[in-house]
Amino acid sequence: DPKNPDTDGDGLTDKEEKDHGTNPLDPDTDKDGVNDGDEVNGSKNPFKDHKSDPNGKPGNTDPLNPDSDGDGKKDGEELNTKVDDNGKTVDDPSQTDPKTDPNDPNKNVYQPAYTAIEVNEGAAIKVAAPVSTPAVPAKTTFAIEDAAGLKGLKIGADGAITGTAPSVDKDTTYTVKVKVTYPDKSSETIDAVIKVKDVPADAETHNPSYEDKPGKPGETVKVPQTGDKNLPEGT
């Protein structure tokens, strides 16, 4: 429109659209739910630590790439926005997930980590949920990717792992692989280290014995066990 410097009403003049390679007749060239002007200016992005264009304004995203950070989620889906019929970027009430940075996959923001544990063979395995600073966002999911040969492991919604330690011939360390998937669909794999300790058989650790005691024919002779006063219950 020769009388309108911003034909599509997206906040960029037609000349600026030409400079950026965007469509002056389409307010949302890449169809990601953020109009071209707001992408270039970062005006709808509250996360200012990262920029798609390093020479651009804080929080700018790529108006030619619907997924600026390549995490599998469109920029508008990360910011909970859409472009209305007037070409303006507005909040999308149908999206209720927490807003995330469209320039940075969640996997680069959070650092969940398990604390390694040691457990005796046959005992219950209880690995606490991984800890992250900052805490992982709501709707983050955890799944066992590789149980490292441990059978029957279960993982809770918070990432805590439970099970029963197997019998081992010697102390054995298992590294369980856990896939962490964030709300923006980015994911990473972290390790949960479980050391199962070999517990010697009772016969190997106890030494019961008796002392000689004389007796006469027909008498009841009581010979106490005196070699090991700490025999386990049930011996």
N, C-alpha and C positions, 0 to 999 in steps of 0.2 A: 504494500500500500504506500504510494508515494507521499501521502499526507500523514502517514503514521510511521514514525521511526521504529516502532516495535510492533510489527504486524501481528505477531501471535500473542503478545501481552505477557511474555515470560520474564520480563525484566532486563532482557538484553536487546539492544538495538539491532536492527537487521545487519548493520555493518559489523557489530560485535559478533553476531552469529556467524557471519562469513569468516571472521578471524578465527573463531573457535571450531569451525567446521560443522556447526549445528544447523538444523533446519529452521529458517526464519518463519516458516508456516506451521511449525509444530512446536508447541511449548515444551514438550517432553520428548526430545529426539530419541532417546534410548529406551523410553517406555519403562522407566524404573520407579515412577511415583514421586519424582522430584523434578520440578521444571528446570529448564536449562539455566535460567538466571540464578536460581537458588543453588544449583550445583556449582556454578562458577564462583559465586560469592560466598558459599558456605553458610548462607543466612539461616537455613533451617536445620543445620547440624550443630547440636550443642557440644559436640566433642571436637575441641580445637587443637588437640595435641598432634594430629596427623593431617597431612595434606596430600591430595592426589597429584596436584601440580605443585612441585616444591617452590615455584616462583609465584604461586597464586595466593589468594587470601586464606586465612586460617580456616580449616574445616572444609575447604573446597573439595568436591568430588568430581569424577570424570563424567561430563555430560554425554559422552559417546560410549560409555561402558555402563550397562545397568548394574553391574556388580563391581564396584570400584576396588574392593579389597580381595576379590576372587574367592570368597568364602562360601559361595553357593546361594547367597541370599541377596536379593536386589536392595539397592540403597534405600528405596522407599519402605521396603519391608523392615529394614533395620531401624529406620527413623519413625515408623508407623505413620507414613504420610501417603497421600495420593494427589494427583493433579485434577482439579475440578474443571467444569465446562468452560470456565473463564480463563483457563491456563494458569491458575494460581495453585501453589502448593498448600494443601490444607491437611489437618490431622485426619487420619482414617480411623474412626471409632471401631471398625471391625477387627483391628489389630490390637491385641491386648498384651503381647509379650513385652518385656522391658526393652527400652530403646538401647541399641548397641551402636558402636562406632562403625560407620560404613567404610572407613579407611583402614580398619585394623581388625583382622579376624580375632575372635575371642581367645583362640588358642595362644595368641601372643600376649594377651593381657593377664591371664590367670596362670597360676603355677601350682596346681594341686599336687600333693606328694604324700605318699604313705610312709608311716614309721615302720621299719622292719621289726619283725617279732621272732622270738624263739619259743618253741613248744615241744614238749616231750611226745614221742610217738604214742599214738592212741588217744591223746588228749584233744580237747576242743580247740579248733583254730578260731581265733577272734582277732581280726585285723580291723582296727578303727578306721573310720571314714578318713579319706585324705583331707589334708588341711591346705588351704590356699589363702594368700594375702595379695589382693583383696579376695574375699570369699567368692566362690563361683556363683553365677547368677541362678535365679530360679529356673526350673525346667532343664537344667543340665542333667544329662543321663550318664549312667555308668554301665558297662557291660564287660564281662570277662571275655577277652579275645583269645587268650591262650592260658589254660590252667596249669601248664608246665607238668602235666602228668598227674596232678592231684585230682582225685575223683570226688564228685559230690559237692564241690564248692558252690556256695550261693552268694550273690551280691545284692545288697539292699539298695534302695532308691538313693541313699546318701553315699553309696560307694563302699560301705562297710562289708567285709568279707567274712563268711563263717564256713565251718566245715569240721572234719575230723582228720587229725594227722595220721598218716599211714605208718605201718611198721617199716623200720629201716635197719639195715645192717651196720650203718655208721652214720654219723651226723651228716645230714643232707640239706642243701639249700635249694629252694624252689623259687624261681622268679616268675610270678604270675603277671601276665600282660592284661591291663585294663584299658578299654577304649572309653575316653571321655568325649561326649558330644555336647556342644554348647548350643544355646538357643539360636545362634546365627548359622547353625549347621556346620561350622568348622569343628574339627575334632583332632585329638591327639591321643597317643598311647603312653601310659605311665606304668611303672613297675611297682608291684607289691612283693616284697621279699619275705619269705617264710622259711626259717631254719627249723628243721625237724631233728630233734636230738635223740640219738640212740640211747635207750635205757637198758642197762645190763640186766639180765635175768636175775631173779632173787638168789638162785643157787650160786651165782658168780659173786655176789656181794655179801653173803651171809655165811657164817662158819659155825654152825651148831656142833657141840661135842659133849661127851659125857666123861666123868671121872670114874675110875674103878671103885667099886664099893663091895666089901665082903658081905656074905650072907650065909646063914645056916640052912640046912635042908628043912623045908616046910615053913620057913619064915617068908613073910612078904618083904621084899626089898624095894625101896624107893630110890631110884637113881635120877637125880635132877639133871636137866640139861644146863650146863654152865658155860658153854663156849661162846654163845651169842645171846646177849640179853635184850637185843633189839630186833627180834624176828618180826616180820610184818604180820598183821592180823590175818587170820585164815590159814596160817602155817599148821 
